[in-house]
């Protein structure tokens, strides 16, 4: 709780990032159908390291491949 007092934008940034990742995951599932692998998706997200959301959107390329 103290981290939210010291950094009030941290909770907001976390939730925005979470929502973006969940949206990307849903889009990847829709694109890939039965070929979607949650492990592959999460490996790709984690390999991206801390990046702006616009860069994270490159996951659309992963789903299309």
C-alpha positions in Angstrom: 0.0 0.0 0.0 2.9 2.4 0.8 4.1 2.2 -2.8 0.8 3.7 -4.0 1.2 6.6 -1.6 4.8 7.2 -2.8 4.0 6.6 -6.5 0.3 7.3 -7.1 0.6 6.6 -10.8 2.0 3.1 -10.3 -1.4 1.4 -9.8 -2.8 3.2 -12.8 0.2 2.2 -15.0 -0.1 -1.4 -13.8 -3.8 -1.6 -14.6 -3.4 0.0 -18.0 -0.6 -2.5 -18.9 -2.7 -5.4 -17.6 -5.7 -4.4 -19.7 -3.5 -4.0 -22.8 -1.9 -7.4 -22.3 -5.3 -9.0 -21.8 -6.6 -7.4 -25.0 -3.6 -8.5 -26.9 -4.1 -12.1 -25.6 -7.8 -12.1 -26.7 -6.8 -10.8 -30.1 -4.1 -13.5 -30.4 -6.5 -16.2 -29.4 -9.0 -15.0 -32.0 -6.4 -14.8 -34.7 -4.7 -18.1 -34.0 -7.6 -20.2 -32.9 -6.6 -23.7 -31.7 -2.9 -22.8 -32.6 -2.8 -20.3 -29.7 -0.4 -21.3 -26.9 -0.6 -19.3 -23.7 3.1 -20.2 -23.0 4.2 -18.9 -26.3 2.2 -15.7 -25.7 3.6 -15.1 -22.3 7.2 -16.0 -23.4 6.8 -13.3 -26.1 5.5 -10.7 -23.6 8.3 -11.4 -21.2 11.0 -11.4 -23.9 9.8 -7.9 -24.8 11.1 -6.6 -21.4 9.7 -3.3 -20.1 8.5 -1.5 -23.2 6.0 1.2 -24.1 2.5 -0.2 -24.9 2.9 0.8 -28.6 6.0 -1.5 -28.8 4.1 -4.3 -27.0 1.5 -4.1 -29.8 4.1 -5.9 -32.0 2.6 -9.0 -30.5 0.0 -8.7 -33.2 2.8 -9.8 -35.6 3.5 -12.9 -33.4 -0.2 -13.9 -33.6 -0.3 -13.4 -37.4 2.9 -15.5 -38.0 
